[in-house]
Amino acid sequence: MIPARIRRALNLRPGDKVEIKLEGRRLVLQRESARGARLRRGRFGRPVLVAAKGAAPMTSESVIALLEELP
């Protein structure tokens, strides 16, 4: 199990894949691939689109596809 402090620092969610490698005497853990944009619930329960750092600009089609994933 990965400690909560490290999960928060890497912004890991259940199901995320991580890469573990040994560099000299260090164990390096990193998320396998950067996560794209995701939807989360805002303060008043409304969906808020959160893009990953350095993500490409969102298109109308990608926003619509994400909105369709909401329960």
DSSP file (Angstrom, degrees, kcal/mol; ACC not computed):
  #  RESIDUE AA STRUCTURE BP1 BP2  ACC     N-H-->O    O-->H-N    N-H-->O    O-->H-N    TCO  KAPPA ALPHA  PHI   PSI    X-CA   Y-CA   Z-CA
    1    1 A M              0   0    0      0, 0.0     3,-0.0     0, 0.0     0, 0.0   0.000 360.0 360.0 360.0 138.9    0.0    0.0    0.0
    2    2 A I        -     0   0    0      1,-0.1     5,-0.1     2,-0.0     0, 0.0  -0.763 360.0-108.4 -88.9 128.4    1.2    3.5   -0.9
    3    3 A P    >>  -     0   0    0      0, 0.0     4,-2.3     0, 0.0     3,-0.6  -0.200  23.8-119.1 -57.4 146.8    1.1    5.9    2.1
    4    4 A A  H 3> S+     0   0    0      1,-0.2     4,-2.6     2,-0.2     5,-0.2   0.851 111.5  58.8 -56.7 -39.8   -1.5    8.6    1.9
    5    5 A R  H 3> S+     0   0    0      1,-0.2     4,-1.8     2,-0.2    -1,-0.2   0.888 110.1  42.8 -59.7 -40.3    1.0   11.4    1.9
    6    6 A I  H <> S+     0   0    0     -3,-0.6     4,-2.1     2,-0.2    -1,-0.2   0.885 111.0  54.9 -74.9 -39.4    2.7   10.1   -1.2
    7    7 A R  H  X>S+     0   0    0     -4,-2.3     5,-2.7     1,-0.2     4,-0.5   0.911 111.1  46.2 -58.3 -42.2   -0.7    9.4   -2.9
    8    8 A R  H ><5S+     0   0    0     -4,-2.6     3,-0.7     3,-0.2    -1,-0.2   0.913 110.0  52.7 -66.8 -42.5   -1.7   13.0   -2.3
    9    9 A A  H 3<5S+     0   0    0     -4,-1.8    -1,-0.2     1,-0.3    -2,-0.2   0.856 117.5  37.8 -62.7 -35.2    1.7   14.3   -3.6
   10   10 A L  H 3<5S-     0   0    0     -4,-2.1    -1,-0.3    -5,-0.1    -2,-0.2   0.441 107.1-126.1 -93.7  -1.1    1.3   12.3   -6.8
   11   11 A N  T <<5 +     0   0    0     -3,-0.7     2,-0.3    -4,-0.5    -3,-0.2   0.915  46.1 177.7  55.7  45.0   -2.4   13.0   -7.1
   12   12 A L      < -     0   0    0     -5,-2.7    -1,-0.2    -6,-0.2    -2,-0.0  -0.583  13.0-170.1 -83.9 141.7   -3.0    9.2   -7.3
   13   13 A R    >   -     0   0    0     -2,-0.3     3,-2.3     1,-0.0    -5,-0.0  -0.862  41.7 -75.4-122.5 158.7   -6.5    7.7   -7.6
   14   14 A P  T 3  S+     0   0    0      0, 0.0     3,-0.1     0, 0.0    -1,-0.0  -0.323 121.4  25.1 -54.7 132.9   -7.6    4.1   -7.3
   15   15 A G  T 3  S+     0   0    0      1,-0.4     2,-0.1    -3,-0.0    -3,-0.0   0.215  86.8 134.9  95.2 -14.4   -6.8    2.4  -10.6
   16   16 A D    <   -     0   0    0     -3,-2.3     2,-0.4     1,-0.1    -1,-0.4  -0.416  52.9-129.6 -65.1 143.1   -3.9    4.7  -11.5
   17   17 A K        -     0   0    0     16,-0.1    15,-2.9    -3,-0.1    16,-0.4  -0.772  23.9-164.9 -95.5 140.6   -0.8    2.9  -12.8
   18   18 A V  E     -A   31   0A   0     -2,-0.4     2,-0.5    13,-0.3    13,-0.2  -0.895  13.5-138.2-123.5 154.4    2.5    3.7  -11.3
   19   19 A E  E     -A   30   0A   0     11,-3.4    11,-2.1    -2,-0.3     2,-0.5  -0.941  15.9-165.6-111.4 132.5    6.1    3.0  -12.4
   20   20 A I  E     +A   29   0A   0     -2,-0.5     2,-0.3     9,-0.2     9,-0.2  -0.974  15.5 165.8-119.7 126.1    8.6    1.9   -9.8
   21   21 A K  E     -A   28   0A   0      7,-2.5     7,-3.6    -2,-0.5     2,-0.6  -0.974  33.3-125.6-139.9 156.7   12.3    2.0  -10.6
   22   22 A L  E     -A   27   0A   0     -2,-0.3     2,-0.6     5,-0.2     5,-0.2  -0.889  21.6-176.1-102.8 122.2   15.6    1.8   -8.7
   23   23 A E  E >   -A   26   0A   0      3,-2.9     3,-2.1    -2,-0.6     2,-0.5  -0.909  65.6 -57.0-119.5 100.6   18.0    4.6   -9.3
   24   24 A G  T 3  S-     0   0    0     -2,-0.6    -2,-0.0     1,-0.3     0, 0.0  -0.537 122.0 -19.4  65.0-119.6   21.2    3.9   -7.5
   25   25 A R  T 3  S+     0   0    0     -2,-0.5     2,-0.4    -3,-0.1    -1,-0.3   0.191 121.6  96.3-102.8  15.5   20.1    3.5   -3.9
   26   26 A R  E <   -A   23   0A   0     -3,-2.1    -3,-2.9     2,-0.0     2,-0.6  -0.851  64.0-144.7-109.2 142.0   16.8    5.4   -4.5
   27   27 A L  E     -A   22   0A   0     -2,-0.4     2,-0.5    -5,-0.2    -5,-0.2  -0.926  21.0-158.6-100.2 121.5   13.4    3.9   -5.2
   28   28 A V  E     -A   21   0A   0     -7,-3.6    -7,-2.5    -2,-0.6     2,-0.5  -0.899   9.5-173.7-110.1 127.2   11.5    6.2   -7.6
   29   29 A L  E     +A   20   0A   0     -2,-0.5     2,-0.3    -9,-0.2    -9,-0.2  -0.976  14.4 158.3-119.9 126.9    7.7    6.1   -7.8
   30   30 A Q  E     -A   19   0A   0    -11,-2.1   -11,-3.4    -2,-0.5     2,-0.1  -0.993  47.5 -93.6-146.9 154.0    5.9    8.0  -10.5
   31   31 A R  E     -A   18   0A   0     -2,-0.3   -13,-0.3   -13,-0.2     3,-0.1  -0.436  36.5-130.5 -63.8 138.1    2.5    8.0  -12.2
   32   32 A E  S    S+     0   0    0    -15,-2.9     2,-0.3     1,-0.2   -14,-0.1   0.893  83.7   3.3 -63.2 -42.4    2.9    6.0  -15.4
   33   33 A S  S    S-     0   0    0    -16,-0.4    -1,-0.2    -3,-0.0     2,-0.1  -0.994  85.0 -97.3-144.3 150.6    1.2    8.6  -17.6
   34   34 A A        -     0   0    0     -2,-0.3     2,-0.2    -3,-0.1    18,-0.0  -0.417  41.7-121.1 -66.8 138.6   -0.2   12.1  -17.0
   35   35 A R        -     0   0    0     -2,-0.1     3,-0.1     1,-0.1    17,-0.1  -0.558  24.5-136.6 -79.7 144.1   -4.0   12.1  -16.4
   36   36 A G        -     0   0    0      1,-0.2    -1,-0.1    -2,-0.2    17,-0.1   0.044  48.6 -44.0 -82.8-162.7   -6.1   14.2  -18.8
   37   37 A A        -     0   0    0     14,-0.1     2,-0.3    15,-0.1    14,-0.2  -0.286  62.5-174.8 -63.9 151.0   -8.9   16.5  -18.0
   38   38 A R  E     -B   50   0B   0     12,-2.4    12,-3.0    -3,-0.1     2,-0.4  -0.971  21.9-121.5-144.9 160.3  -11.5   15.2  -15.5
   39   39 A L  E     +B   49   0B   0     -2,-0.3     2,-0.3    10,-0.2    10,-0.2  -0.823  30.5 171.3-102.2 143.2  -14.7   16.3  -14.0
   40   40 A R  E     -B   48   0B   0      8,-2.0     8,-3.1    -2,-0.4     2,-0.4  -0.944  38.8 -96.4-140.6 164.7  -15.3   16.9  -10.3
   41   41 A R  E     -B   47   0B   0     -2,-0.3     5,-0.1     6,-0.2    -2,-0.0  -0.697  38.9-141.8 -85.2 131.2  -18.1   18.3   -8.3
   42   42 A G    >   -     0   0    0      4,-3.9     3,-1.8    -2,-0.4    -1,-0.1  -0.063  39.3 -77.6 -79.6-173.5  -17.7   21.9   -7.3
   43   43 A R  T 3  S+     0   0    0      1,-0.3    -2,-0.1     2,-0.1    -1,-0.1   0.820 132.9  40.3 -58.9 -34.7  -18.6   23.6   -4.0
   44   44 A F  T 3  S-     0   0    0      2,-0.1    -1,-0.3     3,-0.0    -2,-0.0   0.161 124.6 -96.3-103.5  18.6  -22.3   23.7   -4.9
   45   45 A G  S <  S+     0   0    0     -3,-1.8    -2,-0.1     1,-0.3     3,-0.0   0.467  82.1 134.4  85.1   1.6  -22.4   20.2   -6.6
   46   46 A R        -     0   0    0      1,-0.1    -4,-3.9    -5,-0.1    -1,-0.3  -0.576  64.1-100.6 -83.1 148.1  -22.0   21.6  -10.1
   47   47 A P  E     -B   41   0B   0      0, 0.0     2,-0.4     0, 0.0    -6,-0.2  -0.469  36.8-165.9 -69.6 137.7  -19.5   19.8  -12.4
   48   48 A V  E     -B   40   0B   0     -8,-3.1    -8,-2.0    -2,-0.2     2,-0.5  -0.993  15.3-135.6-125.2 128.8  -16.2   21.6  -12.8
   49   49 A L  E     -B   39   0B   0     -2,-0.4     2,-0.5   -10,-0.2   -10,-0.2  -0.743  20.4-170.0 -86.9 125.2  -13.7   20.7  -15.5
   50   50 A V  E     -B   38   0B   0    -12,-3.0   -12,-2.4    -2,-0.5     2,-0.3  -0.966   6.1-157.1-119.0 116.8  -10.2   20.4  -14.3
   51   51 A A        -     0   0    0     -2,-0.5   -14,-0.1   -14,-0.2   -15,-0.1  -0.666  22.3-110.5 -93.1 147.8   -7.4   20.1  -16.9
   52   52 A A    >   -     0   0    0     -2,-0.3     3,-2.0     1,-0.1   -15,-0.1  -0.371  48.2 -84.7 -69.4 154.1   -4.0   18.5  -16.3
   53   53 A K  T 3  S+     0   0    0      1,-0.3    -1,-0.1   -17,-0.1   -19,-0.0  -0.389 116.8  12.3 -60.7 133.8   -1.1   20.9  -16.3
   54   54 A G  T 3  S+     0   0    0      1,-0.2    -1,-0.3    -3,-0.1    -2,-0.1   0.593  93.1 155.6  75.2  10.5    0.2   21.4  -19.8
   55   55 A A    <   -     0   0    0     -3,-2.0    -1,-0.2     1,-0.1     3,-0.1  -0.322  48.9-102.1 -70.1 152.6   -2.9   19.8  -21.3
   56   56 A A        -     0   0    0      1,-0.1    -1,-0.1    -2,-0.0    -4,-0.1  -0.334  52.9 -80.7 -67.1 155.6   -4.0   20.6  -24.8
   57   57 A P        -     0   0    0      0, 0.0     2,-0.2     0, 0.0    -1,-0.1  -0.274  51.5-111.7 -58.1 144.1   -6.9   23.0  -25.2
   58   58 A M        -     0   0    0     -3,-0.1     2,-0.2     4,-0.0    -7,-0.0  -0.534  26.8-148.3 -79.7 142.9  -10.3   21.4  -24.7
   59   59 A T     >  -     0   0    0     -2,-0.2     4,-2.0     1,-0.1     5,-0.2  -0.678  27.5-110.7-102.3 163.9  -12.7   21.1  -27.7
   60   60 A S  H  > S+     0   0    0     -2,-0.2     4,-2.5     1,-0.2     5,-0.2   0.897 119.0  54.2 -58.3 -40.4  -16.5   21.2  -27.5
   61   61 A E  H  > S+     0   0    0      1,-0.2     4,-2.2     2,-0.2    -1,-0.2   0.901 107.9  47.6 -63.9 -41.5  -16.6   17.5  -28.4
   62   62 A S  H  > S+     0   0    0      2,-0.2     4,-1.9     1,-0.2    -1,-0.2   0.872 112.1  50.3 -69.7 -34.5  -14.2   16.5  -25.5
   63   63 A V  H  X S+     0   0    0     -4,-2.0     4,-2.4     2,-0.2    -2,-0.2   0.927 110.9  49.0 -66.9 -43.9  -16.2   18.6  -23.0
   64   64 A I  H  X S+     0   0    0     -4,-2.5     4,-1.9     1,-0.2    -2,-0.2   0.910 109.8  52.0 -61.3 -42.6  -19.5   17.0  -24.1
   65   65 A A  H  X S+     0   0    0     -4,-2.2     4,-0.6     1,-0.2    -1,-0.2   0.899 110.7  47.9 -62.1 -40.4  -18.0   13.5  -23.9
   66   66 A L  H >< S+     0   0    0     -4,-1.9     3,-1.0     1,-0.2     4,-0.4   0.899 109.4  52.8 -67.0 -39.8  -16.8   14.3  -20.3
   67   67 A L  H >< S+     0   0    0     -4,-2.4     3,-1.2     1,-0.3    -1,-0.2   0.849 102.5  59.0 -64.6 -32.9  -20.2   15.6  -19.3
   68   68 A E  H 3< S+     0   0    0     -4,-1.9    -1,-0.3     1,-0.2    -2,-0.2   0.716  96.7  63.1 -68.2 -19.3  -21.9   12.5  -20.6
   69   69 A E  T << S+     0   0    0     -3,-1.0    -1,-0.2    -4,-0.6    -2,-0.2   0.638  79.3 106.5 -79.3 -14.2  -19.8   10.5  -18.1
   70   70 A L    <         0   0    0     -3,-1.2    -3,-0.0    -4,-0.4     0, 0.0  -0.371 360.0 360.0 -65.8 142.0  -21.4   12.2  -15.1
   71   71 A P              0   0    0      0, 0.0    -1,-0.1     0, 0.0    -3,-0.1   0.496 360.0 360.0 -68.3 360.0  -23.9   10.1  -13.2
